[in-house]
Amino acid sequence: MNRTPLDRLALVLVIIGALNWLLVGLFNFDLVASLFGGSSTFLSRAVYTIVGVSGLYCISLLFRESEQVTE
């Protein structure tokens, strides 16, 4: 399946969010909050929101038809 640049960006953001949750789960360390001055700052909340919207967008990837490659 060909991915658009928006598909790729959304997937990268979802992966970043997943890695952040991995750090929270394993080490109780929130990298986003650490980088942007706490989990309640505007920048942290903006990052969380962007990652969340990317996750919602990635749901659409599950329901797209894949292209058939013929040789």
MITOR-725692 format. One record per atom (N, C-alpha, C, CB): atom name; x, y, z. Coordinates in Angstrom, 2 decimals. Each point is the difference from the previous one (the first is absolute). Last residue first. Glycine has a CB too. Example, Ala and Ser with C-alpha at 12.3 -4.5 7.8 and 13.67 -1.06 7.14 Angstrom:
REC, N, 12.85, -2.25, 7.08 $
REC, CA, 0.82, 1.19, 0.06 $
REC, C, -0.77, 1.09, 0.73 $
REC, CB, 1.18, -0.63, -2.15 $
REC, N, -0.89, -5.09, 2.08 $
REC, CA, -0.89, 1.19, 0.00 $
REC, C, 0.90, 1.20, 0.00 $
REC, CB, -1.89, -1.17, 1.25 $
//
This chain:
REC, N, 2.45, -8.32, -11.55 $
REC, CA, 1.30, 0.00, -0.69 $
REC, C, -0.15, -0.39, -1.43 $
REC, CB, 1.14, -0.54, 2.11 $
REC, N, -4.22, 2.99, 2.07 $
REC, CA, 0.07, -1.04, -1.03 $
REC, C, 1.30, 0.12, -0.73 $
REC, CB, -2.49, -0.02, -0.26 $
REC, N, -0.06, 1.60, 5.12 $
REC, CA, 1.17, 0.16, -0.84 $
REC, C, 0.04, -1.15, -0.99 $
REC, CB, 1.25, 1.19, 1.84 $
REC, N, -5.29, 1.45, 1.14 $
REC, CA, 0.52, -1.28, -0.50 $
REC, C, 1.19, 0.27, -0.92 $
REC, CB, -2.30, -1.07, 0.17 $
REC, N, 0.49, 4.11, 4.10 $
REC, CA, 0.08, -0.09, -1.46 $
REC, C, 0.58, -1.36, -0.37 $
REC, CB, 0.28, 2.50, -0.22 $
REC, N, -3.29, -1.41, 4.72 $
REC, CA, 1.37, -0.04, -0.51 $
REC, C, -0.03, -0.16, -1.51 $
REC, CB, 0.85, -0.99, 2.16 $
REC, N, -4.58, 3.40, 1.17 $
REC, CA, 0.27, -1.16, -0.86 $
REC, C, 1.45, 0.09, -0.46 $
REC, CB, -2.43, -0.14, -0.77 $
REC, N, 0.58, 2.19, 5.50 $
REC, CA, 0.28, 0.31, -1.40 $
REC, C, 0.28, -1.29, -0.77 $
REC, CB, 0.93, 2.27, 0.65 $
REC, N, -1.78, -1.71, 4.19 $
REC, CA, -1.15, -0.26, -0.85 $
REC, C, 0.22, 0.33, -1.47 $
REC, CB, -1.38, 0.44, 1.98 $
REC, N, 4.59, 0.22, 1.66 $
REC, CA, -0.49, -1.37, 0.16 $
REC, C, -1.07, -0.36, -1.02 $
REC, CB, 0.53, 0.16, 2.41 $
REC, N, 1.28, 4.26, -1.95 $
REC, CA, 0.91, -0.89, -0.73 $
REC, C, -0.46, -1.45, 0.08 $
REC, CB, 1.88, 1.57, 0.48 $
REC, N, -4.04, 1.95, 1.98 $
REC, CA, -0.44, -0.09, -1.40 $
REC, C, 0.90, -0.92, -0.82 $
REC, CB, -0.92, 2.31, 0.19 $
REC, N, 2.00, -1.24, 4.29 $
REC, CA, -1.10, -0.97, -0.05 $
REC, C, -0.46, -0.18, -1.44 $
REC, CB, -0.72, 0.63, 2.35 $
REC, N, 3.88, 2.72, -1.20 $
REC, CA, 0.55, -1.32, -0.36 $
REC, C, -1.06, -1.10, 0.01 $
REC, CB, 2.20, 0.72, 0.94 $
REC, N, -3.24, 3.73, 0.52 $
REC, CA, 0.19, -0.05, -1.46 $
REC, C, 0.48, -1.38, -0.44 $
REC, CB, 0.52, 2.47, 0.00 $
REC, N, -0.84, -1.63, 4.61 $
REC, CA, -1.33, -0.09, -0.60 $
REC, C, 0.09, -0.09, -1.52 $
REC, CB, -0.94, 1.30, 1.93 $
REC, N, 4.93, -0.58, 0.35 $
REC, CA, -0.51, -1.35, 0.28 $
REC, C, -1.38, -0.20, -0.59 $
REC, CB, 1.34, -0.06, 2.08 $
REC, N, 0.53, 4.33, -2.26 $
REC, CA, 0.70, -0.90, -0.93 $
REC, C, -0.48, -1.43, 0.19 $
REC, CB, 2.00, 1.51, 0.01 $
REC, N, -3.50, 1.67, 3.02 $
REC, CA, -0.67, 0.19, -1.29 $
REC, C, 0.64, -0.89, -1.06 $
REC, CB, -0.58, 2.38, 0.62 $
REC, N, 2.66, -2.35, 3.57 $
REC, CA, -1.32, -0.61, 0.07 $
REC, C, -0.78, 0.12, -1.29 $
REC, CB, 0.00, 0.50, 2.41 $
REC, N, 4.18, 1.68, -2.00 $
REC, CA, 0.19, -1.46, -0.05 $
REC, C, -1.35, -0.71, 0.04 $
REC, CB, 2.25, 0.23, 1.13 $
REC, N, -2.33, 4.40, -0.59 $
REC, CA, 0.43, -0.33, -1.37 $
REC, C, 0.19, -1.51, -0.15 $
REC, CB, 1.11, 2.25, -0.21 $
REC, N, -2.07, -0.61, 4.53 $
REC, CA, -1.15, 0.15, -0.89 $
REC, C, 0.35, -0.39, -1.43 $
REC, CB, -0.86, 1.82, 1.47 $
REC, N, 4.30, -1.74, 1.78 $
REC, CA, -0.93, -1.09, 0.28 $
REC, C, -1.21, 0.05, -0.95 $
REC, CB, 0.73, 0.02, 2.42 $
REC, N, 2.30, 3.55, -2.66 $
REC, CA, 0.61, -1.23, -0.52 $
REC, C, -0.94, -1.19, 0.23 $
REC, CB, 2.31, 0.92, 0.43 $
REC, N, -3.63, 3.16, 1.42 $
REC, CA, -0.06, 0.07, -1.46 $
REC, C, 0.58, -1.25, -0.63 $
REC, CB, 0.16, 2.50, 0.11 $
REC, N, 0.17, -1.98, 4.53 $
REC, CA, -1.38, -0.31, -0.38 $
REC, C, -0.18, 0.06, -1.51 $
REC, CB, -0.79, 0.91, 2.18 $
REC, N, 4.96, 0.37, -0.47 $
REC, CA, -0.23, -1.42, 0.23 $
REC, C, -1.40, -0.40, -0.43 $
REC, CB, 1.61, 0.05, 1.91 $
REC, N, -0.56, 4.53, -2.08 $
REC, CA, 0.74, -0.76, -1.02 $
REC, C, -0.20, -1.50, 0.17 $
REC, CB, 1.68, 1.83, -0.09 $
REC, N, -3.62, 1.14, 3.31 $
REC, CA, -0.65, 0.11, -1.30 $
REC, C, 0.72, -0.85, -1.04 $
REC, CB, -0.76, 2.32, 0.59 $
REC, N, 1.09, -3.92, 4.48 $
REC, CA, 0.37, 1.20, -0.75 $
REC, C, -0.67, -0.03, -1.37 $
REC, CB, 2.20, 0.14, 1.22 $
REC, N, -2.36, -3.63, 2.28 $
REC, CA, -1.13, 0.93, -0.12 $
REC, C, 0.37, 1.28, -0.74 $
REC, CB, -0.89, -0.94, 2.12 $
REC, N, 3.94, -2.74, -1.03 $
REC, CA, -1.07, -0.55, -0.84 $
REC, C, -1.16, 0.96, -0.18 $
REC, CB, 0.65, -2.23, 0.78 $
REC, N, 4.68, 3.64, -0.15 $
REC, CA, -1.12, -0.53, 0.77 $
REC, C, -1.14, -0.40, -0.90 $
REC, CB, 0.66, 1.43, 1.91 $
REC, N, 3.44, 0.53, -3.70 $
REC, CA, -0.23, 0.67, 1.28 $
REC, C, -1.19, -0.47, 0.80 $
REC, CB, 1.05, 1.88, -1.04 $
REC, N, 1.02, -3.48, -3.34 $
REC, CA, -0.78, 1.24, -0.13 $
REC, C, -0.45, 0.58, 1.33 $
REC, CB, -0.73, -0.83, -2.18 $
REC, N, 3.40, -3.28, 1.64 $
REC, CA, 0.54, 0.93, -0.99 $
REC, C, -0.69, 1.36, 0.02 $
REC, CB, 0.57, -1.96, -1.40 $
REC, N, -2.09, -1.59, 4.23 $
REC, CA, 1.35, 0.39, 0.38 $
REC, C, 0.58, 1.04, -0.96 $
REC, CB, 0.32, -2.27, 1.00 $
REC, N, -4.50, 0.30, -1.93 $
REC, CA, -0.11, 0.92, 1.14 $
REC, C, 1.37, 0.50, 0.43 $
REC, CB, -2.06, -1.19, 0.74 $
REC, N, 2.01, -2.06, -4.09 $
REC, CA, -0.64, 1.23, -0.49 $
REC, C, -0.09, 1.02, 1.13 $
REC, CB, -1.31, -1.32, -1.70 $
REC, N, 2.87, -3.01, 2.78 $
REC, CA, 0.99, 0.78, -0.75 $
REC, C, -0.59, 1.32, -0.50 $
REC, CB, 1.12, -2.13, -0.69 $
REC, N, -2.25, -1.08, 4.93 $
REC, CA, -0.72, 0.60, -1.12 $
REC, C, 0.95, 0.95, -0.72 $
REC, CB, -2.24, -0.20, 1.21 $
REC, N, 2.65, -4.22, 2.32 $
REC, CA, 0.66, 1.20, -0.51 $
REC, C, -0.74, 0.49, -1.23 $
REC, CB, 2.24, -0.76, 0.91 $
REC, N, -2.45, -3.49, 1.91 $
REC, CA, -0.76, 1.11, 0.57 $
REC, C, 0.63, 1.34, -0.37 $
REC, CB, -0.70, -1.49, 1.91 $
REC, N, 2.00, -3.00, -3.52 $
REC, CA, 0.87, 0.77, 0.88 $
REC, C, -0.71, 1.15, 0.71 $
REC, CB, 1.85, -0.60, -1.50 $
REC, N, -4.02, -2.70, -1.53 $
REC, CA, 1.16, -0.71, 0.53 $
REC, C, 0.73, 0.77, 1.09 $
REC, CB, 0.23, -1.07, -2.20 $
REC, N, -4.15, 2.91, -0.02 $
REC, CA, -0.32, -1.31, 0.56 $
REC, C, 1.18, -0.68, 0.66 $
REC, CB, -1.72, -0.20, -1.72 $
REC, N, 2.28, 4.36, -0.56 $
REC, CA, -0.86, 0.18, 1.18 $
REC, C, -0.25, -1.33, 0.68 $
REC, CB, -1.09, 2.00, -1.07 $
REC, N, 3.41, -2.07, -2.99 $
REC, CA, 0.83, 0.56, 1.06 $
REC, C, -0.81, 0.21, 1.29 $
REC, CB, 1.43, 1.13, -1.74 $
REC, N, -3.77, -2.53, -2.04 $
REC, CA, 0.90, -1.07, 0.43 $
REC, C, 0.89, 0.49, 1.15 $
REC, CB, -0.02, -0.98, -2.33 $
REC, N, -2.74, 4.09, 0.18 $
REC, CA, -0.76, -0.84, 0.93 $
REC, C, 0.84, -1.18, 0.49 $
REC, CB, -2.11, 0.66, -1.17 $
REC, N, 4.05, 2.11, -2.07 $
REC, CA, -0.17, 0.76, 1.24 $
REC, C, -0.77, -0.83, 1.03 $
REC, CB, 0.04, 2.16, -1.31 $
REC, N, 0.38, -3.93, -2.98 $
REC, CA, 1.28, -0.08, 0.72 $
REC, C, -0.06, 0.79, 1.31 $
REC, CB, 1.21, -0.24, -2.19 $
REC, N, -4.93, 0.47, -0.65 $
REC, CA, 0.12, -1.35, 0.56 $
REC, C, 1.31, -0.15, 0.77 $
REC, CB, -1.39, -0.90, -1.90 $
REC, N, 0.65, 4.92, -0.45 $
REC, CA, -0.89, -0.11, 1.15 $
REC, C, 0.10, -1.36, 0.67 $
REC, CB, -1.53, 1.61, -1.09 $
REC, N, 3.90, -0.98, -2.89 $
REC, CA, 0.60, 0.82, 1.06 $
REC, C, -0.86, -0.07, 1.27 $
REC, CB, 1.00, 1.55, -1.74 $
REC, N, -2.73, -3.62, -2.05 $
REC, CA, 1.13, -0.76, 0.52 $
REC, C, 0.69, 0.77, 1.12 $
REC, CB, 0.32, -1.09, -2.25 $
REC, N, -3.74, 3.26, -0.06 $
REC, CA, -0.57, -1.07, 0.83 $
REC, C, 1.12, -0.85, 0.60 $
REC, CB, -2.08, -0.04, -1.42 $
REC, N, 3.31, 3.37, -1.64 $
REC, CA, -0.48, 0.60, 1.25 $
REC, C, -0.59, -1.04, 0.94 $
REC, CB, -0.44, 2.11, -1.23 $
REC, N, 1.78, -3.50, -3.08 $
REC, CA, 1.18, 0.39, 0.79 $
REC, C, -0.44, 0.58, 1.34 $
REC, CB, 1.31, 0.45, -2.11 $
REC, N, -4.70, -1.46, -0.99 $
REC, CA, 0.61, -1.22, 0.56 $
REC, C, 1.22, 0.32, 0.86 $
REC, CB, -0.82, -1.27, -1.98 $
REC, N, -1.26, 4.82, -0.34 $
REC, CA, -0.88, -0.50, 1.07 $
REC, C, 0.60, -1.25, 0.64 $
REC, CB, -2.00, 0.95, -1.19 $
REC, N, 4.20, 0.78, -2.56 $
REC, CA, 0.14, 0.91, 1.14 $
REC, C, -0.83, -0.49, 1.18 $
REC, CB, 0.40, 1.92, -1.56 $
REC, N, -0.85, -4.26, -2.51 $
REC, CA, 1.32, -0.22, 0.61 $
REC, C, 0.21, 0.88, 1.23 $
REC, CB, 0.91, -0.61, -2.27 $
REC, N, -4.83, 1.24, -0.29 $
REC, CA, -0.01, -1.33, 0.63 $
REC, C, 1.30, -0.25, 0.74 $
REC, CB, -1.53, -0.84, -1.79 $
REC, N, 1.27, 4.70, -0.82 $
REC, CA, -0.79, 0.15, 1.23 $
REC, C, -0.10, -1.33, 0.75 $
REC, CB, -1.32, 1.86, -1.09 $
REC, N, 3.43, -1.79, -3.16 $
REC, CA, 0.83, 0.65, 1.02 $
REC, C, -0.75, 0.20, 1.32 $
REC, CB, 1.25, 1.14, -1.84 $
REC, N, -2.95, -5.21, -1.03 $
REC, CA, 0.16, 1.43, -0.27 $
REC, C, 0.93, 0.59, 1.05 $
REC, CB, -2.31, 0.15, -1.07 $
REC, N, 2.27, -5.34, -0.76 $
REC, CA, -0.35, 0.87, 1.11 $
REC, C, 0.23, 1.45, -0.42 $
REC, CB, 0.61, -1.80, 1.69 $
REC, N, -1.65, -3.22, -4.21 $
REC, CA, 0.73, 1.25, -0.02 $
REC, C, -0.49, 0.89, 1.13 $
REC, CB, 0.35, -0.18, -2.49 $
REC, N, -0.33, -5.30, 2.25 $
REC, CA, -0.84, 1.17, 0.00 $
REC, C, 0.89, 1.24, 0.00 $
REC, CB, -1.85, -1.24, 1.22 $
//
